[in-house]
Amino acid sequence: MELNEKRWYVQWFFFSLYVIDRFTDGYDEKAYRRRGTNLCHFMRVTLIWAPLVLLLNLAVYGLLLSALVLVPLYYFGLFGSMKIYGVIIGIILALVFIALLIWAAHEITRMLHEGSSKLADAIQESKARKAAHEAVNGPSFGTMVWRYAVATKRRICPLITFNQHES
């Protein structure tokens, strides 16, 4: 089975390998790109191990965030904590609002310079290109899950290689 590296689930697989490698030093992304892997390993990494590692990371950061919220509530009370958090959130929101205004002004001037006809042509060209390359992209993620279920039932996992067709 040959999968396109541009598909989201293939990119998730390589991101998952990167995440797991940060904790185990056992996965070499370049080797998997070159040699490929089998379907069972592909699905275990994308559906089990990487989400598990990410959830554990999220739990640690959640505990840290809850400590940053609960400790001020305990020591300063509700109103004292709200004053502190209000000032911090106000500063962050003001900075985000200023950045969004600058970005919006830049985008509006860019669109006015390019003209709306070029934008419409680009959208039509993008749709046509997407339709032309749909066959090269490979199977959908639902098809991959179905093939994994069939492979585990038969106890034979097909090999997967990765191509770099441009889409």
C-alpha positions as CSV (number, residue, x, y, z in Angstrom):
1,M,0.0,0.0,0.0
2,E,1.4,3.4,-0.9
3,L,0.3,6.5,1.0
4,N,0.8,10.1,0.0
5,E,2.8,12.1,2.6
6,K,0.6,15.1,2.1
7,R,-2.4,13.3,3.6
8,W,-3.3,14.5,7.1
9,Y,-3.2,11.1,8.7
10,V,0.3,10.4,7.2
11,Q,1.5,13.8,8.6
12,W,-0.1,12.8,11.9
13,F,1.8,9.5,11.8
14,F,5.1,11.3,11.4
15,F,4.2,13.9,14.0
16,S,3.3,11.0,16.3
17,L,6.7,9.4,15.7
18,Y,8.3,12.8,16.5
19,V,6.3,13.0,19.8
20,I,7.2,9.5,20.8
21,D,10.8,10.0,19.9
22,R,11.0,12.9,22.3
23,F,10.2,10.5,25.1
24,T,11.8,7.3,24.0
25,D,14.6,8.0,21.5
26,G,13.6,4.9,19.7
27,Y,11.8,6.1,16.5
28,D,13.8,7.4,13.5
29,E,11.4,9.3,11.2
30,K,13.9,9.3,8.3
31,A,14.1,5.5,8.4
32,Y,10.3,5.2,8.3
33,R,10.1,7.6,5.4
34,R,12.7,5.6,3.5
35,R,11.7,2.0,4.4
36,G,8.0,2.4,5.2
37,T,6.2,0.4,7.9
38,N,3.3,-2.0,8.2
39,L,-0.4,-1.1,8.7
40,C,-0.7,-2.4,12.2
41,H,2.3,-0.3,13.5
42,F,0.9,2.7,11.6
43,M,-2.5,2.5,13.3
44,R,-1.0,1.7,16.7
45,V,1.2,4.8,16.6
46,T,-1.5,7.1,15.3
47,L,-4.5,5.9,17.3
48,I,-2.9,4.7,20.6
49,W,0.6,5.7,21.5
50,A,0.7,9.3,20.3
51,P,-2.7,10.3,21.8
52,L,-1.7,8.6,25.0
53,V,1.5,10.6,25.3
54,L,-0.3,13.8,24.4
55,L,-3.0,13.1,27.0
56,L,-0.4,12.5,29.7
57,N,1.3,15.8,28.7
58,L,-2.0,17.5,28.8
59,A,-2.6,16.1,32.3
60,V,0.7,17.4,33.6
61,Y,0.1,20.9,32.1
62,G,-3.5,20.8,33.4
63,L,-2.2,20.1,36.9
64,L,0.3,23.0,36.6
65,L,-2.5,25.3,35.4
66,S,-4.8,24.2,38.2
67,A,-2.0,24.9,40.7
68,L,-1.7,28.4,39.2
69,V,-5.4,28.9,39.6
70,L,-6.1,27.2,42.9
71,V,-3.1,28.6,44.9
72,P,-4.1,32.2,44.3
73,L,-7.7,31.4,45.1
74,Y,-6.7,29.9,48.4
75,Y,-4.3,32.6,49.5
76,F,-5.9,35.8,48.0
77,G,-9.6,34.8,47.9
78,L,-11.9,35.2,44.9
79,F,-11.8,38.9,44.6
80,G,-8.1,39.3,45.0
81,S,-7.5,36.5,42.5
82,M,-9.9,38.1,40.0
83,K,-8.1,41.4,40.2
84,I,-4.8,39.7,39.5
85,Y,-6.2,37.6,36.7
86,G,-8.2,40.5,35.3
87,V,-5.1,42.6,34.8
88,I,-3.2,39.8,33.2
89,I,-6.0,38.9,30.9
90,G,-6.7,42.5,30.0
91,I,-3.1,43.0,28.9
92,I,-3.1,39.8,26.8
93,L,-6.4,40.7,25.2
94,A,-5.1,44.2,24.4
95,L,-2.0,42.8,22.7
96,V,-4.0,40.3,20.7
97,F,-6.4,43.0,19.6
98,I,-3.6,45.3,18.4
99,A,-2.0,42.4,16.6
100,L,-5.3,41.5,14.9
101,L,-5.9,45.1,13.8
102,I,-2.4,45.3,12.3
103,W,-3.0,42.0,10.5
104,A,-6.4,43.0,9.2
105,A,-5.2,46.3,7.9
106,H,-2.4,44.5,6.1
107,E,-4.7,41.9,4.6
108,I,-7.3,44.6,3.5
109,T,-4.6,46.6,1.7
110,R,-3.2,43.5,0.1
111,M,-6.6,42.4,-1.2
112,L,-7.4,45.9,-2.6
113,H,-4.1,45.8,-4.5
114,E,-4.6,42.4,-6.0
115,G,-8.2,42.9,-6.9
116,S,-11.1,40.6,-6.4
117,S,-10.9,39.0,-9.9
118,K,-7.5,37.5,-9.1
119,L,-8.9,36.1,-5.9
120,A,-11.8,34.4,-7.7
121,D,-9.4,33.0,-10.3
122,A,-7.2,31.6,-7.6
123,I,-10.2,29.9,-5.8
124,Q,-11.3,28.3,-9.1
125,E,-7.8,27.2,-9.9
126,S,-7.4,25.7,-6.4
127,K,-10.6,23.7,-6.7
128,A,-9.6,22.4,-10.2
129,R,-6.1,21.4,-8.9
130,K,-7.6,19.7,-5.9
131,A,-9.9,17.6,-8.1
132,A,-7.1,16.7,-10.4
133,H,-4.9,15.4,-7.6
134,E,-7.6,13.6,-5.6
135,A,-6.6,10.3,-7.1
136,V,-3.0,10.7,-6.2
137,N,-3.7,11.3,-2.5
138,G,-4.4,7.7,-1.6
139,P,-7.1,6.2,0.5
140,S,-9.1,8.1,3.1
141,F,-8.6,7.7,6.8
142,G,-11.8,5.7,7.1
143,T,-10.5,3.3,4.5
144,M,-7.3,3.0,6.5
145,V,-9.2,2.1,9.7
146,W,-11.3,-0.5,7.8
147,R,-8.2,-2.1,6.3
148,Y,-6.6,-2.2,9.8
149,A,-9.7,-4.0,11.2
150,V,-9.5,-6.5,8.3
151,A,-5.7,-6.9,8.8
152,T,-6.0,-7.6,12.5
153,K,-8.8,-10.1,11.8
154,R,-6.6,-11.9,9.3
155,R,-3.4,-11.4,11.4
156,I,-1.5,-10.1,8.3
157,C,-0.6,-6.5,8.2
158,P,0.2,-5.1,4.7
159,L,3.3,-3.0,4.2
160,I,3.0,0.7,3.8
161,T,5.3,3.0,1.8
162,F,5.2,6.7,1.5
163,N,5.3,8.7,-1.7
164,Q,5.8,12.4,-2.3
165,H,3.4,13.2,-5.0
166,E,2.7,16.9,-5.1
167,S,-0.9,17.9,-4.5
